[in-house]
Amino acid sequence: MTERPSLRDRRRQETRTAISWAAIRLAVERGLANVTIEDIATEAGVSPRTVNNYFSSKAEAIAARHYDRAQGIADLLRARPAEEPLWEAITEAALERFEADRADTTVDPLWTQGVRLMTAEPALQGEFQKANVAAEIALTQAIADRTGTDADHDLYPVLVAKTASGAMRAAMAHWQRADPPVSYSSVLRTAFDAVTVTLP
């Protein structure tokens, strides 16, 4: 059972999220090079010192949405019913987390623009890759917890986590290129369905 975060932890996460979305919003509107830490602080309603306490750079603040989303998927996976097949549980956890972002009317269409920014802006690629690695570690541990395997010594949870992460990135790339536009949720479900056949 997942332990509920304390009020202090929730407030810290809310501040982190607000700063990250502020960074994304400004970068989308102005271009990354035209955004400063002071701009982000003003947009988020915090001090520049607070921004620096949470993130080492504006790139890290933007990439944090990717990491937090992946961490959320790991947390939701732990909360899925124990009897649910693994890939079904991963699929539903991923869909729930992605839809939670998009259900917030203050975020969508910023969510879509932010995704495109993170995958297209060269200056963000390093932080995005670091977030990918951290995300896979979090997902690996959640899969190991669910399957009773060892995240450090067993191949299976690592293989599943990397496959799931790859499926999500492939679905994201396909969704961005789709013409006419398609639902990301439908693309993600299709990707996971395909994976389930090859890696039970």
N, C-alpha and C positions, 0 to 999 in steps of 0.2 A: 504494500500500500504506500502511495506517495505521500510524504509528509507535507502538510500545508506550510507555505512560507509565512514567516512572521510579518507583522505590519511594517516593521522597519525594512525588511527585505523587499516587500511589495512596493514600498515607496521608492526605494533605491532603483528597482526595476522600472518603475514608472518614469523616474527621472532619466534613466539611461535610454529608455524608449523614446521619450520626448526629444532628447538631444539628437538621437539618431535620425528620427523623422525630420527634425528641423534641418539637419545637414543634408538629407536627401532632397527635401523640398527646395532649399536654396540652390543646391547644385543643379537640380533640374531646371530651375527658373533662370539662373545666371551663368551656368557653366562652372565646373569645379574650380577652375583657376581663379574665378572671381569671388570666391567665398572665403572668408576668414573665420578664425575661431571666435572672434568678437561678434561677427554676424550671426553665427550659430547660437551663441549664448543669448543674444538679444531675441532671436526668433524663438528659442526654447524657454525664455523667461528665467534664465539662470545667469550666474556670473561666468566670465571666461575661466576663472579658477575651477569652478565646478565642472565645466566641460573638460578641462585638462585632468581633473581627478578621475574622470570616467574613461577618457580616451586620449591616446598619445598623439593623434592626428585627426584631421577631418576625414581622411580616407578610412581610418579605423572606425570612426563613428558611423560612416555610411555602411561599411561591410558588416557592422554589428547586427544589422537587421537579418542578414543571412545566417549568422551564427545563432542568434536568438531563436529564429524560426526552427532551425535544426534541433536546438536544445529542447524547444517546445515539443517537437515531434517525438524526441526520445522520452520526454516526460509522459506524453499521451500514450506512447506505446506501453510503458510500464503500467498504465492504468486500464488498459484494454482487458477484457475478460480472459482469464487464463486458458479457457478451453478453445478460444478462437485460434484458427490456424495462423501461423506466423506471418505469412505474406498478406493475409487478409487484415491482420492487426496493423501491420506496417502501412498498408494502403489507407486504411481508415484513419489512422493517426496522422498521416501526412495530409490527407484531404481536409481533415478537421482543422489542422493548424493553418494551412494555406487559406482556407475559407474564413477563418477567424480574422485574419488580416484584411481580407477583402470585404468583410461584412461591415467594417467600420467605415462609414461614409466620409469621415475626415481623412481616410487613408486612400481609398480607391477613388479616382484613378492614379493617385500618387504611387500606389503599390506597383502598378504596371510601369510607370515611368521610372521608378526606382530600380526595378529589375533590369530594365534596358540600360540604365546608367551604369549599374554595377558590372554588367557583362560587356559593355562597349567601351568604357572609359579606360584607356591604357594606364593612367595613374592610379587606378583602383585595383588593378589586377593582382598585385602582390598581396594586398590586404584580403582580397577576395579569396585567393588561394590559401592563405593562412586560416581564414574562416572555414574553408572547405575541410581542411585537415582537422581542425578542432571539432567541427560538426561530425565528421566521421568517427572520431574518438568517442564522442558522446553517444552516438547511435550504436556503435559497437558495444559499449558497456550496457546499454539498455537491452540489446539483443542477447547478450551473454546472460544478463539477469533473467530474462524471460525463458531462455532455453537451458539454463543450468550449465552453461559452458564457461570457460575461462577467457576473458577478453585479452589477456596477455599471452596465453599459451596455445589456445585453440584456433585453428584456421577458420572454422565455420562462422563465428560471429563477425570476424573481420571481413570475410568474403561477402556475407549478406549485407553488411553495412556499406561496403564499397559499391556493391551492385545496386543497392537502393539509392545511394547518393548519385551514382551514374545515371540511373533511370530518371531521377528528378531533374538532373541537369539536361539530359537529352529531351525530356518533356518540355522543359523551359525553352530550350533552343527551338524546338519544333513549334511551340505555341507562339513565339515571337515572329516566326517567319510565315505562319499560316495565312493564306489568302484564298478564300475569305476567312475572317477571324473565327477562332474556335474557342471553346471554354477550356481554360487550363486544367480544370478538374477532370474533364473528359479525356484530355490527352494524358494526364498523369495516371488515371485509372487504366487506360489502354497500355501504357508503358509497364505498369506493375503487373497487369494480366499477362503480358508477354514474358516477363521475367519469371513469373510463378511457374510457367511451363518448363523453363530450362533449369531453374534452381528451386526445387520443392523445399 
